[in-house]
Amino acid sequence: MRAQYQKVALSNGATLVMERNSHFRSCSVGVWVKVGSGAEPRSLNGVSHFLEHMVFKGTAKRGSLEVATVLESLGGDLNAFTDREVTCYHATVLSEHLPIALDVLSDLTLNPTFPKEELALEKKVLLQELLMIEESPDDKIYDLFFRNIWKDQPLGQSVIGSKRTIESFNRKTAVKFFEQYYHPKNMVISIAGNFEEEKVIADCEKLFSAKGRKWEPISIKQKTKYIPVHKKATVPTDQLHLIVGFDGLSIHDPAKFDSVVLNFYLGGGMSSRLFQEIREKAGLAYTVDCDFIPFTGNGVCAIYLALKPNSLSRCVEILSREIAQVAKHPISSKTLEMVKNQIKGSVILSSESTETRQESLGRNEISFGRRITIEEIVREIDKVSAESIQRVAQRLFVPEKESVITLSRVKPKKGKVSLFV
C-alpha cells in the first residue's frame, strides 16, 4: 500500500505534514523549530543548543524525571538535536501511544519552565559535552573547518558554543530566545507511520495552540561567503586528521543530485573510489569519508581522513590524482550504474524506517515547502550522467576554492598541504 501524504496549515500557525502507512505498527513525530546556531549573534553562540537541553528540565505539566520517563516507560524514544539551521524534537512510539508523544512534544516546545535550580547543573553538562568535542579530533577538526571557511559569520559558529558563552547563559537568556523563536508559526510538525489523520489534526490543533502569545516573524536569512583557508593545528593525538574542503552546492542548486552521485562515487562506503584507493589498496588510513553538506544558501564539500602523520604526502598524492581524474574524464557507464544502484537501494531501504521518513518530511517541508517522494529521488538519480558528474567535479575542485585543515601532535613539516602543488 502506498503511503498517504497530507499537508495541513493548522489554525494555530504550525504546518503539519503527515505520511500514513498502515503496514507500520509505530509512529515517528518531529517538531521542527526553524532556528539553529547559524542565526545566533556571536555573544549568544550556542544558545539554540542550550535551549534544546533546557526544555527537558521541566514544563508546565511535567518535571524533568517525568519528561525523561513518560515515553521510555512505554517502550518509546524521545530525543532532540540542534544543527546550524534547525532544532528538532522527535519521538518514536507504538501507534497507540502517538497522542502521548504529541502531548509531550507540544509541552516541551511550548510550555518549558526553565527552572533556575536546573540552569547551573545543565551548564555543567554542556561544558562536559564541549570538553568531549575538544578531546575528539574528528569532531574538533570539523569545527575548525567551519569556523575558518565561514570566518566571523554565524553559519561558521560551533553548534554547542564556547566555554565563555555557555557560562554566560541564564534564565533570562533562555526565556528571551524561546519567546523569539518557539512559536507554532515557526514550527513544522512531521509524522510518519500508522495513525488516524483526522485525530492527529485535531490533537495538533489543540496541543500546539499558543493563544495569547504575540510573535513577530524573525528573518534569519544570511548570505554566507566561503573563505578558502590552509591551517595547521595541534592537539595531543597520535593520528593526523585531515580535511580537504571546497565551496559546495546549496540544497536548491539544480546540480544537487549530480553532486550526490559524485559524493557516493568518491566516498560513499567501502566500495567508493577513495576508500578503495587509500585504505584498501594503500593501507594508509582507517577513516576515509567524503561529505557534500548542503545548506539553504550554500554548501561545502569535505574529504576527511584519519591517518599516520608519515602517510600525509602519499594520501595527498592519491587524493590529488583521484580529484583530477574525475574532473578530467567521465566515469565509466558500469561504475555509474553501480553507484546509482547503491544510492537508490540506500534511499529505498531507509524509507522503511518511520524515523527516516519523519525526518525527510520535516526537512523537505522546511527547505522546499513540499514532500519529495522516493520515486522522485529515484527519477532524479536516474537522470544523472557521467558528463554531469564531470561538470560538477570541474565546478567544485578548483585550486582557488581549496581549503586544507590538519590536526596533529606536531604540525606537518612540508610547507603548504595542497592537492594542486
C-alpha positions in Angstrom: 0.0 0.0 0.0 1.3 3.4 -1.0 1.9 5.9 1.9 -0.8 8.5 2.1 0.5 12.1 2.3 -1.3 15.1 3.7 -0.2 18.7 4.4 -2.3 20.9 6.7 -1.9 24.5 7.7 -3.1 24.5 11.3 -5.1 27.4 12.6 -2.5 27.8 15.4 0.1 28.7 12.7 2.1 25.4 12.6 2.4 23.4 9.4 1.6 19.7 9.8 2.9 17.2 7.3 1.9 13.5 7.6 2.7 10.3 5.8 0.5 7.4 6.8 1.4 3.8 6.1 -0.9 1.1 7.6 1.8 -1.5 7.4 3.7 0.1 10.3 3.0 -0.5 13.9 4.8 2.6 15.0 4.9 6.3 14.5 7.6 8.9 14.5 6.9 12.5 15.1 9.1 15.5 14.9 8.6 19.1 15.9 11.0 21.3 13.9 11.8 24.8 15.1 13.3 27.0 12.3 16.3 28.2 14.2 19.8 26.9 14.8 23.3 28.1 15.5 23.5 29.9 12.2 21.1 32.5 13.4 22.8 33.4 16.7 24.7 36.6 17.5 28.3 35.9 18.4 27.7 36.8 22.1 25.0 34.1 22.3 26.7 31.4 20.2 25.3 28.0 21.5 22.0 29.4 22.8 19.9 27.2 20.4 21.6 24.1 21.8 21.4 25.4 25.4 17.6 25.8 24.9 17.3 22.4 23.4 18.8 21.0 26.6 16.8 23.2 29.0 13.3 22.4 27.7 13.8 18.8 29.0 14.3 20.2 32.6 10.6 20.8 33.3 7.4 22.0 31.7 4.1 23.3 33.0 2.8 19.7 33.2 5.9 17.6 33.9 9.0 17.6 35.9 12.3 16.6 34.4 12.1 13.0 35.6 8.6 12.6 34.0 9.8 14.1 30.8 12.6 11.6 30.7 10.5 8.5 31.5 7.0 9.1 30.2 7.7 7.7 26.7 10.6 5.3 27.7 8.2 3.6 30.1 6.0 2.8 27.0 9.0 1.4 25.0 9.3 4.7 23.1 12.1 7.1 22.4 12.4 10.8 23.0 15.3 13.0 21.8 16.4 16.2 20.2 19.2 17.7 18.1 20.4 21.2 17.1 22.2 22.0 13.9 23.1 25.2 12.1 19.6 25.8 10.6 17.1 23.9 12.7 16.3 22.5 16.1 14.3 19.2 16.1 12.5 17.5 19.0 11.4 13.9 18.0 9.9 10.8 19.3 9.2 7.3 18.1 6.4 5.3 19.7 3.9 2.5 19.1 1.0 3.8 17.1 -1.4 3.7 20.1 0.9 6.0 22.0 1.1 8.7 19.4 -1.3 11.0 21.4 1.0 10.9 24.4 4.1 11.6 22.2 2.3 14.7 20.7 1.4 15.9 24.2 5.0 15.6 25.4 6.5 17.3 22.4 4.0 20.2 22.5 4.7 20.5 26.2 8.5 20.7 25.6 8.3 23.2 22.7 5.6 25.5 24.0 5.5 25.2 27.8 9.0 24.8 29.3 9.5 26.5 32.7 13.4 26.8 32.7 13.7 26.1 36.4 16.5 28.2 37.9 17.8 25.3 40.0 18.5 23.3 36.8 20.3 26.0 34.9 23.7 25.7 36.7 23.6 21.9 36.6 22.8 21.8 32.9 25.5 24.3 32.1 28.0 21.9 33.7 26.7 19.1 31.4 27.1 21.3 28.4 30.7 22.2 29.4 31.4 18.4 29.7 30.0 18.0 26.2 32.2 20.8 25.0 35.2 19.1 26.5 34.2 15.8 24.8 34.2 17.6 21.4 37.5 19.3 22.1 39.1 15.9 23.0 37.6 14.2 20.0 39.8 15.2 17.0 37.3 14.1 14.4 34.7 16.4 15.9 37.2 19.2 16.6 38.6 19.3 13.0 35.1 19.9 11.6 34.5 22.7 14.0 37.8 24.2 12.9 36.9 23.8 9.2 33.5 25.5 9.5 34.9 28.3 11.7 37.6 29.1 9.3 35.8 28.8 5.9 33.0 31.0 7.3 35.1 33.2 9.4 33.2 35.7 11.6 29.9 34.6 10.0 27.1 33.0 12.0 27.0 29.8 10.0 30.6 29.1 10.9 29.9 29.1 14.6 30.1 26.0 16.7 26.6 24.5 17.4 27.5 24.0 21.1 29.1 27.4 21.6 32.2 28.2 23.7 33.1 28.0 27.4 32.6 31.7 27.6 29.2 31.8 26.0 27.9 28.7 27.8 28.9 30.2 31.2 27.1 33.4 30.4 23.7 31.9 29.7 21.0 32.4 32.3 17.2 32.0 32.7 16.6 35.4 31.1 18.7 34.3 28.0 16.6 31.1 27.7 13.2 32.9 28.1 14.1 35.6 25.6 15.3 33.2 22.9 12.3 30.9 23.5 9.9 33.8 23.0 11.7 34.9 19.8 11.6 31.6 18.0 9.5 29.0 19.7 6.0 29.7 18.3 3.7 27.4 16.2 4.1 29.8 13.3 7.8 29.0 13.3 7.3 25.2 13.5 6.8 22.2 11.3 5.2 19.1 12.8 6.1 15.9 10.8 4.6 12.5 11.4 5.2 9.2 9.7 3.8 5.7 10.5 0.4 4.3 11.2 -2.2 6.7 12.6 -5.6 8.3 12.1 -5.2 11.5 10.2 -8.3 13.3 11.5 -7.4 12.6 15.1 -3.9 13.7 14.6 -5.1 17.0 13.0 -7.5 17.6 15.9 -4.8 16.8 18.5 -2.2 19.1 16.9 -4.7 21.9 16.6 -5.4 21.7 20.4 -1.9 20.8 21.7 0.1 23.3 19.6 -2.1 26.3 20.4 -0.3 29.4 21.6 -3.3 31.7 22.3 -2.4 34.9 24.0 1.3 34.8 22.9 2.4 37.5 20.5 5.0 36.7 17.9 6.6 38.6 15.1 8.4 36.7 12.3 12.1 36.9 12.5 14.2 36.9 9.4 17.4 34.8 9.7 18.4 34.7 6.0 22.0 35.5 5.7 24.3 35.3 2.7 27.4 33.4 3.8 30.7 33.9 2.0 33.1 31.0 1.7 36.8 31.8 2.5 39.4 29.3 1.4 41.9 28.5 4.2 45.0 26.5 4.8 45.6 25.8 8.5 47.7 23.5 10.6 46.5 23.0 14.2 48.0 20.9 17.0 46.3 18.6 19.5 47.8 15.7 21.6 46.9 12.9 19.2 48.9 10.1 17.6 47.0 10.3 14.3 47.0 13.1 11.8 43.5 14.3 11.0 43.0 15.9 7.6 40.1 17.8 5.9 40.4 18.9 2.3 37.3 21.1 1.5 35.8 23.1 -1.3 32.9 25.5 -1.7 29.9 23.4 -2.3 26.3 23.4 -3.6 23.1 24.5 -1.8 20.1 22.3 -1.4 18.4 24.4 -4.1 21.2 24.0 -6.7 20.0 22.4 -9.9 23.0 20.1 -9.9 22.4 18.8 -6.3 21.6 15.3 -7.5 24.8 15.2 -9.7 26.7 16.2 -6.5 25.0 13.3 -4.6 26.2 10.8 -7.1 29.7 12.3 -7.2 29.8 12.2 -3.4 28.9 8.5 -3.3 31.4 7.7 -6.1 34.2 9.3 -4.2 33.4 8.4 -0.6 30.1 6.6 -0.2 31.1 3.5 1.6 33.6 0.6 1.3 33.2 0.4 -2.5 33.9 4.1 -3.1 36.9 5.2 -5.0 38.8 7.0 -2.2 38.1 4.2 0.3 39.4 1.6 -2.1 42.5 3.6 -3.2 43.6 5.0 0.2 42.5 2.3 2.7 42.2 -1.0 0.9 45.0 -0.7 -1.7 47.5 1.5 0.1 46.6 0.9 3.7 47.3 4.5 4.6 44.2 5.5 6.6 41.5 3.8 8.7 38.8 6.5 8.2 38.1 7.8 4.7 35.0 10.0 4.4 33.6 12.3 1.8 30.7 14.6 2.7 28.8 17.0 0.5 27.0 19.1 3.1 24.2 21.3 1.7 22.6 24.3 3.4 19.8 26.6 2.4 22.0 29.2 0.7 25.3 27.4 0.2 27.1 24.1 0.9 30.5 22.5 1.4 32.5 19.5 0.2 34.7 18.0 2.8 37.0 15.0 2.4 38.2 13.7 5.8 41.0 11.3 6.6 42.5 9.9 9.8 46.0 8.6 9.1 49.5 8.2 10.4 51.5 11.5 10.1 54.1 10.0 7.9 51.4 8.9 5.4 50.2 12.5 4.7 52.2 13.1 1.5 51.2 9.8 -0.1 47.5 10.4 0.9 47.6 13.8 -0.6 49.1 12.4 -3.8 46.2 9.9 -4.1 43.6 12.5 -3.4 45.1 14.8 -6.0 45.1 12.0 -8.6 41.5 11.0 -8.0 40.2 14.5 -7.9 42.0 15.4 -11.1 40.8 12.1 -12.8 37.1 12.7 -12.0 37.3 16.3 -13.3 39.1 15.4 -16.5 37.4 12.2 -17.5 33.7 10.9 -17.3 33.4 7.8 -15.1 32.6 4.6 -16.8 29.0 3.6 -17.5 29.4 0.4 -15.4 30.7 2.4 -12.4 27.9 5.0 -12.8 25.3 2.3 -12.8 26.8 0.7 -9.7 26.8 4.0 -7.8 23.3 4.8 -8.8 22.1 1.4 -7.7 23.9 1.9 -4.4 22.1 5.3 -3.8 18.7 4.1 -4.9 18.9 1.0 -2.7 20.0 3.1 0.3 17.1 5.5 -0.2 14.5 2.8 -0.6 15.7 0.7 2.3 15.9 3.8 4.6 12.3 4.6 3.7 11.1 1.6 5.6 12.1 3.4 8.8 9.4 5.8 10.3 12.2 7.9 11.8 13.9 8.4 8.4 10.5 9.2 6.8 9.6 11.7 9.5 12.9 13.5 9.2 12.7 13.6 5.4 9.2 15.1 5.7 10.3 17.7 8.1 13.4 18.8 6.3 11.8 18.9 2.9 8.9 21.0 4.2 11.3 23.5 5.7 13.6 23.6 2.7 11.2 23.2 -0.2 7.7 23.6 1.1 6.7 20.2 -0.2 7.2 16.5 0.1 9.9 14.9 -2.1 8.9 11.3 -2.8 11.1 8.2 -3.0 10.0 7.9 -6.6 11.1 11.5 -7.4 14.5 10.9 -5.9 15.0 7.7 -7.9 14.0 9.5 -11.1 16.4 12.4 -10.4 19.3 9.9 -9.7 18.5 8.1 -12.9 18.9 11.4 -14.9 22.4 11.9 -13.7 25.0 11.2 -16.4 28.8 10.7 -16.4 29.1 14.1 -18.1 27.0 15.9 -15.5 29.1 14.4 -12.7 32.3 15.6 -14.5 30.8 19.1 -14.8 30.1 19.3 -11.1 33.6 18.0 -10.3 35.1 20.7 -12.5 33.0 23.3 -10.8 33.9 22.2 -7.3 37.5 21.1 -7.4 39.3 24.3 -8.3 42.6 25.5 -6.7 41.3 28.9 -5.6 38.5 27.3 -3.6 40.6 24.6 -1.8 40.8 24.6 2.0 43.0 22.2 3.9 43.0 21.7 7.7 45.4 19.4 9.5 45.1 18.4 13.2 48.1 16.6 14.7 50.5 16.5 17.6 53.2 18.2 15.5 52.5 20.4 12.5 53.4 18.7 9.2 56.9 19.8 8.1 56.1 20.2 4.4 55.0 23.7 3.5 51.6 24.2 2.1 49.5 21.0 2.1 47.5 21.1 -1.2 46.1 18.8 -3.9 47.3 21.3 -6.5 51.1 21.6 -5.9 
